[in-house]
Amino acid sequence: MISEYPGQVVRIICVLLAPLIMMFGIYVVAHGHYGPGGGFAGGIVIGVGVILLRITVAPEVSHKWFPAVIGPAAGCVGVLGFIAIGGLSVVSGEAYLDYAAVEWFGGDAADRRYLGILLVEIAVGLAVAGVMLSLFDSLAEIQGPDETIPEADGYVEVPLGSSEGIRDGEEAR
């Protein structure tokens, strides 16, 4: 379980830096369609900004700012957005992710490609940030070594980190 970091200076610095880190991640996503970076790198940076808050401020505060549902929701919206944007070109009768074929975007072929790749970068950034946050939240729910493994199919409850027997009647190695 993650709790509040004990150092007040570290907490204040992290609370001040986290929005700047997330803003830089948005910059990387927004400018990744014509330069280095893009959705994956920007999504990682955005996710790191949220995770920084998760590990330094009290859980009640960080989950108030960014509820646990944000991770899975952003991941799903990002993946579905990527599929939908690519599907638009298939519906238009062209190859998957061929943005120039999508007449719905308007403009000439170069403008459609520009907008299409920007939307894909945003979708990938959402998906990556959401999955990162979801993974962190899942891993952070692991308690300390005093938690026991639930009994199922002949397995006995053993404190985590213990070398006691694994199955009923079986000795530890």
C-alpha positions in Angstrom: 0.0 0.0 0.0 1.3 3.4 -0.9 1.2 6.1 1.8 2.2 9.7 2.0 6.0 10.4 1.7 7.3 11.5 5.0 9.4 14.4 3.8 7.4 17.6 3.4 10.0 19.2 1.1 9.8 16.3 -1.3 6.0 16.4 -1.3 5.9 20.1 -2.1 8.5 19.8 -4.9 6.7 16.8 -6.4 3.3 18.6 -6.2 4.8 21.6 -8.0 6.7 19.4 -10.6 3.9 17.0 -11.5 1.8 19.4 -13.5 4.8 20.6 -15.4 5.8 17.0 -16.1 2.3 16.2 -17.4 2.3 19.4 -19.5 5.6 18.4 -21.1 4.0 15.0 -21.8 1.1 16.7 -23.6 3.6 18.8 -25.5 5.4 15.6 -26.6 2.1 14.0 -27.7 1.0 17.2 -29.6 4.3 17.7 -31.4 5.1 14.0 -32.0 3.3 13.8 -35.3 6.0 15.8 -37.0 9.0 15.4 -34.7 10.6 13.0 -32.3 8.4 11.6 -29.6 4.8 11.0 -30.1 2.0 9.2 -28.4 4.0 6.5 -26.6 6.7 8.8 -25.2 4.2 11.5 -24.3 1.9 8.9 -22.7 4.8 7.6 -20.5 5.6 11.1 -19.4 2.0 11.9 -18.6 1.7 8.7 -16.6 4.9 9.4 -14.7 3.5 12.8 -13.6 0.4 11.1 -12.1 2.4 8.3 -10.6 4.7 10.9 -9.0 1.7 12.3 -7.2 0.6 8.7 -6.2 3.9 8.0 -4.5 4.4 11.3 -2.7 1.1 12.7 -1.5 -1.5 11.0 0.6 -3.6 8.5 -1.2 -6.8 10.3 -0.4 -5.4 13.4 -2.1 -3.9 11.8 -5.2 -7.0 9.7 -5.8 -9.2 12.8 -5.4 -7.2 14.5 -8.1 -6.8 11.4 -10.3 -9.3 8.7 -9.3 -8.4 5.1 -9.9 -10.9 4.8 -12.7 -8.9 7.3 -14.8 -6.3 4.7 -15.8 -8.6 2.1 -17.2 -10.9 4.7 -18.7 -8.1 6.5 -20.5 -6.6 3.2 -21.7 -10.0 2.1 -23.2 -10.7 5.5 -24.8 -7.2 5.6 -26.3 -7.4 2.0 -27.7 -10.9 2.6 -29.0 -9.9 5.9 -30.5 -7.0 4.3 -32.3 -9.2 1.6 -33.7 -11.9 4.1 -34.7 -9.5 6.5 -36.5 -7.9 3.6 -38.4 -11.4 2.2 -39.1 -12.5 5.5 -40.7 -10.0 4.8 -43.6 -11.2 1.2 -44.0 -14.8 2.5 -44.1 -13.7 4.9 -46.8 -12.4 1.9 -48.9 -8.7 2.4 -48.3 -6.0 0.7 -46.2 -6.1 0.9 -42.4 -4.7 4.2 -41.1 -4.6 5.8 -44.5 -5.7 9.2 -43.4 -5.6 10.8 -46.8 -8.6 8.6 -47.8 -10.8 9.9 -45.1 -12.9 12.7 -46.7 -14.7 13.4 -43.5 -11.7 15.4 -42.2 -11.9 17.9 -45.0 -9.0 19.7 -46.6 -6.5 18.3 -49.1 -4.7 14.9 -48.6 -1.8 16.5 -46.6 -4.2 18.2 -44.2 -6.1 14.9 -43.7 -2.8 13.0 -43.0 -1.7 15.8 -40.5 -5.0 15.6 -38.6 -5.2 11.8 -38.7 -1.7 11.3 -37.3 -2.3 13.9 -34.6 -5.5 12.1 -33.5 -3.7 8.8 -33.5 -0.9 10.2 -31.4 -3.4 11.5 -28.9 -5.2 8.1 -28.8 -1.9 6.3 -28.3 -0.8 8.8 -25.6 -4.1 8.2 -23.7 -3.8 4.5 -24.0 -0.2 4.4 -22.8 -0.8 6.8 -19.9 -3.9 4.9 -18.9 -2.2 1.5 -18.9 0.8 2.8 -17.0 -1.5 4.3 -14.3 -3.6 1.1 -14.2 -0.5 -1.1 -13.8 0.9 1.1 -11.0 -2.5 1.2 -9.2 -2.7 -2.6 -9.5 0.9 -3.1 -8.2 0.5 -0.6 -5.4 -2.4 -2.6 -3.9 0.0 -5.3 -2.8 0.2 -5.2 1.0 3.2 -5.9 3.2 4.7 -9.3 4.1 2.1 -10.0 6.8 -0.7 -10.6 4.2 -1.5 -14.3 3.6 -2.2 -16.2 0.4 -5.8 -17.3 0.2 -6.5 -21.0 0.5 -7.6 -22.7 -2.7 -7.2 -26.1 -4.3 -5.2 -27.6 -1.4 -2.9 -24.7 -0.9 -2.5 -23.5 2.6 -2.3 -19.9 3.9 1.3 -19.0 4.2 2.6 -15.6 5.1 4.2 -13.9 2.1 8.0 -14.3 2.1 7.8 -17.5 4.2 9.4 -20.7 3.2 6.7 -22.9 4.8 5.1 -25.9 2.9 3.3 -25.1 -0.3 0.7 -27.9 -0.4 -1.0 -29.7 2.5 1.5 -32.4 3.7 4.3 -31.2 1.5 7.6 -30.1 3.0 9.4 -26.9 2.1 12.5 -27.2 0.0 
